[in-house]
Amino acid sequence: MSTTSSTSTTSTLVHHPRTGLLRISAAGLLWGTTGVVVQLLHQATTLSPVGIGFYRLAIAALVLLPFRRPRAVLAALRTAPLGLLATGIGLGAYQALYFVAVTLGGVSIATVVSLGLAPVVLAAWETARARTWPDGTTTATVIAGVLGLSLITVSTGQPMDGAPHPGLGLVAAIACGLCYAASTVVSRQQAQRIDAMTLTTIATGIGALALAPLALLGGLTAVTVPLRPGSLLMLIYLGIVTTALAYALFYAGLRTTAGSTAAILTLLEPLAAALFAVLLLGEALPLPALIGGTFLLFAIVIPYLKPIHAAN
């Protein structure tokens, strides 16, 4: 095989739409391990959720930076400074809003609204841009995804009745979902012109800087890490695996995957989180969660079965 032919084949493989689906699905699975690790960190440290979010992003940026050439980072920042700033702030903002929603309204309402709203908003945005109605498959996929998410989250999460401010929690969850959707649109635009590793490095660095003041507002104990090997290893895992690697996969997948499809595929996160909680923490998985998992699997599998082309 000639060099030209080999290069063409490699390029086709790297940018094939189904490769993008696999990358985003892998990111969702990695994010699904976050809940178990964060729960163990809460038990072992005094870190606040926002403090954990800050360390995740900061560690990811510090780990990735030595592998990026300074010229490449600076060139990317010169190419799209506002877009990259919005991507990084969005990355930090929807994490912070999710934690606020959980604190005020409980896990269930925060997860269902924030994660469930994003694919609906993105599907509406994409159909409005295309000036057409969504096809039946897209509609069925979004409905199945949101229904499955609702069943699996409500049956395994904390009840909303015990939430201190459910109304404010709902507002924060809606803001989180809208921010997640907007961040996906903006980051997808950046992913078309900046390689995934450079984009992840810049986004996590900006996101960490955006979360730092919020983490410090919680007090020094909320951001101080006890120097125990177990706690440090868990933070490193969150930073390297669930942030640096997962977001690099997510941004690479966005090159060829529509935002609404990406949001559906990342619903693997709550499904994987529920399964990991059963396997690692011994939690029970009630019947509604099993039914919800079936709906989620249906929604996630559909994009792989559709005839697809690279999204523009």
N, C-alpha and C positions, 0 to 999 in steps of 0.2 A: 504493500500500500504506500502511495506517495505521501510526502510530508503534508502537502496541501490537503489531500483527502483525509488524512488522519486528524489534522487540525479542525477541518469542517465537521467531522464526526463528533469530536470532543465538544465543540461549541454547541452542536445540536443537542447533545446529551445534557450539558450543563444548563442550557436555557429551555429545555423541553418543558412544556406546561405541567406534565405529570411529575417531573422532578420537583417543581415548585410545590405541588400538593404534598409530596412526601416530606419535604423540608419543613413546611408549616405544621404538618401533623407531628413530626418529630419534636418541634418546638413545643407544641401543646402537651405532649407526653412529658417532656422535661419540666414544664411549668407545673404539671400535675404533682410532682414530687415536692413542690414548695411548701404546701400546707403542712405535711407531716414534719418537715425539717423546722419550719417556723414554730410549730406547736412544741417541739422538743426544745427549741431555743428559749421560748417563753418560760418553760419549766426550769431551765438551767441558768437564766440570766435575768437582768432587770431591763433589758432592751425594750424600747417601745416599738410598735409595728412600723412607725415612720423611720425610727432609727435603724431597724433591720433593712428597710427599703433603701435607706441612704448607703449603708455598707454594701448591699448587693451591687448597687450601681457603681460605687467608688472602686470596689475590688475589681469589678469587670473592666472598668476603664484602665486601671493601673496594670492589670494583667495583659490587656490587649495592646496598650501603647507601645511597649518595646518591639512588637512585631509589625508596627506600622512605621513607614518612613515619614519623618517630619514633613518632608516636602509634599507627600501625598495628603496628609492631614491638612496642611495649610492651603494646598490647592483646592481641596474640597470646601474648606471654609470660605475661600474667596469666590468659589463658583456659586454657592447658594447659602450665604450666611443666614438669611432670615428663615429659609426652609429648615436648615439644620438646627437653628435655635428653637424653632417651633417643635421639631421632632424631639429634641432633648427635653424641653420643658413639658411637652405632652407626656413623655415617658414617665417623668417624675410626678406630674400632676395627677394622672389617673391612678397611680399607685397610692398617692396621698388621699385622694378622694375616696378610693375604695376603703382604706383604713378608717376614714372618718365615717363612712356609711356603715361599716361593721360596728363601730363603737356606738353610734347613735341609734341605728335601726336593727342591728343583729346581722348574723352571717347570711341568713336566708334571703332577706330582702335585698341586701347588698349584692349578692352573687347573681340572683335571678335578674334583677333590674339592670345592673351594670353590664353583665356579659350578654344578657338576652336582648337588650336594647340595641347594642352595636350592630349585629347583622341586619336588623330591621331597618335601622337608619341608613346603613351602607347600601342595602338593596334599593331603598327608596332614592338615595342619592344617584346611584348608577342608572336606574331607570329614568330618572328625571333628566340626567345628562344625555341619555340616548333618545329621549322623547318617545318612549314606548312603554307599554305595560310589561311587568315582569311575566316571564313564561310560567306555566303551571309547575314545572319541576323546581324552579327557584322558589316559588311561593310555598310548595310543599316542604322543601328542604328547610326553609326558615321556620315554618310553623312547627315541624317535627323537632328542630333543634331547640326552639324556645320552650316547647312543651316538655321535652325530655329534660332540659335544664331545670325547669320549674319542679318537676317531680323528684328528681334526684337531689336537688338542693333542699327543698322544703322537708323532705323525709329524713335527711341526714344532718341538716343544719340546726342552729339554735332557733327556738320559736320567737316570733316577732313580739309576742306578748311581754317578754321580759326586757325588751329594749327600752332604754330610758327616754328616747325622743324619736319614736318611729316616723313621725312626719318629717322631721329634719333629716333622718336617715334616708328616707325615700328621696328627698331633694338631692342629697349628696350622691346617692346611687344613680339617679338620672343624670346628674352632672358628670359622674364618672363614665357612664355609658356613652354620653355625647362626646366627652373628651377622648375616650378610646376610639370611637368611630372617626373623629376628626384627625387624631394622631395617625390612624391607619392610612387615611387618605394622603396626608402630608408625607409620611414616611415612605409610602409607595412611590410618590413622585421622586423623592430623593434616591430611592433604590434603583431607579431607571438610569441614573447617571453616576452614582458613586458605588464602589464595590462594598459588599455587605460588611466586611470586617472593618473598613474605615468608617462606615456609617455607624456601626455598633459602638466603635471606640468613641466617636464624637458624641453620639446620643447619650451614652451612659455617663460620660464625663459631665455634660451639660445637665443631665438629669440629677446627678449626685449634687452638683452645685445648687440646683433649684431646691432639693430636699434638705440640704444642710441647715438652713435657718429654721425650718419647721421642726427638724429633729432636735435642735438645740432649745427650742421653745419648750420642749417637754422636760427640760432639766438635764443636768450632766449625767445623772444616773440612767437616763433613758438612752444615752448614746455611748456609755462606757462599757467596754467589753471586759468581763473577767478573764484574766489570763489563764484559762483552762484549755488544755488541748482539745477537748471535745467541742467546746463552744467555738473555738477558732476554726476548727475543721468544718463545722456546720456552716459558718459564715463564708468560708472559702468555697465550699460546695455551692452555696447559693450564688456567690459572685461569679464563679467560673462556669458551672454547669447550667444553672437555671437562668443565668443572665447573659454572660458573654457568649456561650455556645448557643443557647436557645434563641437569643435575639439575632445573632448572626444567621442562623437558619431561617428565622422568620423574615428578616429583611431580604435574604437571598430568594426566598420563595415568593416574595411580593413582586419580584421582577416579572413574573409570568402568571400571577394569580390575582384575580379580582379581589377587591377589598372585602366584599360581602362573603365570598367563598372562604377567604382567609379567616374571617370572624367565625364562620361556621366550624371550620376545621379546628380552631383553637378551643372549641367546646370540648375537645378531648381533655382539656385541663381539669374541669370538675369531675369528669368521668374517671380519669386516672387517679385523681385525688381521693375519690371515694374508694376505689379499689385498693390503693396503697394504704388507706386508713384501715381497711378490713385486714389486709395481709400483715401490716407492720404494727398496728396499734390494737388489733383485735376488736375493732368496732363492728357492730352488726349492720347488715345491709337489708333493710326492710323491703317488702314487696313493691311499694311505689317506686323505690329507688331502682329496683331491677327493671321495672317497666320503663322508667325514665331513661335508664341506660340503653334499653333497646331502641327507644326513639332517637337518642343521641347517635347511636351507631348507624341507624338508618340515615340520619342527616349527614353524617360524616362520610359514609360510603358513596352516596349519590354523586358527589363531584368526580369521583374516580370512574364512575360508569358512564358519565356524559361524554359525548364527543366534544372535545375542548380544543381551543386554540389559544395561543398566547394572548393574554389580555393587554389592551393598550391603555 
